[in-house]
Amino acid sequence: MTEIDATTGRPVPTRVAHVLYVLHGLAPFTFWLLAAAAIVVAMFSKDEVRGTWVEGHFSWLSRTFWWGLLWIVILSVITFVMVLTVILIPVAWLLWAILFVWYLYRVIRGWLRLSAGQPAP
C-alpha cells in the first residue's frame, strides 16, 4: 500500500528512498561506487519527492555523500603523508575507521527515521 502525503494528497514514493539507503549502506564495501550510483538515481527521481517529507532524506543522503567524498580526499592526502613517515600508519587506519563509522551512522540513522515515517534528521 502506498502512503499518501497529508498535505498534497499525492502518494509518497518512499521505495526509492529505501533503495538509496541500501545503496549508500553498501557503498563503503564497494569502494563508494554504489554511493555514486545512488547520487545519480537521486538526481533523476528528486522531482517525484519534491514537496514531501521524503525530500529531506534525499538531501540528507546527498550531504552525507558529498561530505564523505571531501573527507576521502583529505584522508587520502593525510594517509599518503603518514605512509611516508611509516610510524603514523596506525593513525591513518584510525582516521579511515572513523570516517567509515560516521558514514554508516548517518545512513543507518536516516534509514531508521525513514522507516518510522519521520523526516530526515
NUDRENVO-891168 format. One line per 5 residues: number of its first residue (from 1); their letters; for each residue y, z, x of C-alpha. Coordinates in Angstrom, 1 decimal, padded with zeros to 4 digits. Each point is the difference from the previous one (the first is absolute). Layout:
N
NUM> A> Y/Z/X | ...
***
This chain:
121
1> MTEID> 000.0/000.0/000.0 | 003.4/-000.9/001.3 | 002.7/002.6/000.2 | 003.2/-000.8/-002.0 | 003.4/001.0/001.5
6> ATTGR> 001.8/002.1/-002.5 | 003.5/-001.3/000.9 | -000.7/-003.7/000.1 | -003.1/-000.3/-002.2 | -001.6/-002.3/002.6
11> PVPTR> -003.4/000.6/001.6 | 000.2/001.7/003.3 | -002.1/-001.8/002.7 | -001.3/003.0/001.9 | -003.1/-002.0/001.1
16> VAHVL> 002.1/-001.9/002.6 | 001.4/003.3/001.3 | -003.5/001.4/000.4 | -001.0/-003.1/002.0 | 003.0/000.5/002.2
21> YVLHG> -000.9/003.6/000.7 | -003.6/-001.1/000.9 | 001.3/-002.6/002.4 | 002.4/002.5/001.6 | -002.7/002.7/000.1
26> LAPFT> -002.3/-002.3/002.0 | 002.8/-001.5/002.1 | -000.3/002.5/003.0 | -003.6/-000.9/000.3 | 000.7/-003.8/000.1
31> FWLLA> 002.8/-000.2/002.6 | 002.5/000.1/-002.8 | -000.9/-003.5/-001.2 | -000.7/001.3/-003.6 | 003.4/001.7/-000.1
36> AAAIV> 001.7/-003.3/000.8 | -002.1/-001.7/-002.7 | 001.0/002.8/-002.4 | 003.7/-000.6/000.7 | -000.5/-003.7/-000.8
41> VAMFS> -001.8/000.8/-003.3 | 002.7/002.5/-000.9 | 002.7/-002.6/000.6 | -001.6/-002.4/-002.4 | -000.8/002.6/-002.7
46> KDEVR> 003.2/002.1/000.2 | 001.5/-001.8/-003.0 | -002.9/001.2/-002.2 | 001.0/003.6/000.6 | 003.7/-000.3/000.1
51> GTWVE> 001.6/002.6/-002.2 | -003.1/002.1/-000.4 | -001.0/003.3/001.7 | -002.5/-001.9/002.1 | 002.8/-001.8/001.8
56> GHFSW> 000.6/003.2/002.0 | -003.5/-000.2/001.3 | 000.6/-003.5/001.3 | 003.1/001.3/001.8 | -001.9/003.1/001.3
61> LSRTF> -002.7/-002.2/001.6 | 002.5/-002.5/001.3 | 002.0/002.8/001.8 | -003.3/001.5/001.3 | -000.9/-003.4/001.5
66> WWGLL> 003.3/-000.7/001.6 | 000.5/003.5/001.4 | -003.6/-000.2/001.3 | 000.6/-003.3/001.6 | 003.1/001.3/001.7
71> WIVIL> -002.0/003.0/001.4 | -002.8/-002.3/001.1 | 002.5/-002.0/002.1 | 001.6/003.2/001.4 | -003.4/001.6/000.8
76> SVITF> -001.2/-003.2/001.6 | 002.9/000.2/002.5 | -000.5/003.8/000.5 | -003.8/-000.5/000.5 | 000.6/-002.8/002.6
81> VMVLT> 002.3/002.3/001.9 | -002.4/003.0/-000.2 | -002.9/-002.1/001.1 | 001.9/-000.9/003.1 | 000.2/003.8/000.8
86> VILIP> -003.7/000.6/-000.9 | 000.6/003.7/-000.5 | 001.6/-000.4/-003.4 | -002.7/-002.1/-001.6 | -001.1/002.9/-002.3
91> VAWLL> 003.6/000.4/-001.2 | -000.1/-003.7/-001.0 | -003.2/000.5/-001.9 | 001.5/003.0/-001.8 | 003.1/-002.1/-001.0
96> WAILF> -002.3/-002.8/-001.4 | -002.0/002.6/-001.9 | 003.2/001.5/-001.6 | 001.0/-003.5/-001.1 | -003.5/-000.6/-001.5
101> VWYLY> 000.1/003.3/-001.9 | 003.6/-000.6/-001.2 | -000.8/-003.5/-001.3 | -003.2/001.1/-001.9 | 001.8/003.1/-001.4
106> RVIRG> 002.7/-002.2/-001.5 | -002.5/-002.4/-001.5 | -002.2/002.8/-001.4 | 003.0/001.9/-001.4 | 001.4/-003.1/-001.7
111> WLRLS> -003.4/-001.0/-001.3 | -000.7/003.4/-001.5 | 003.3/-000.1/-001.8 | -000.7/-003.6/-001.3 | -003.4/001.1/-001.3
116> AGQPA> 001.7/002.9/-001.8 | 002.4/-002.3/-001.6 | 003.0/001.4/001.9 | 002.7/-001.9/001.9 | -000.1/-000.3/003.7
121> P> 001.1/003.0/002.1
***
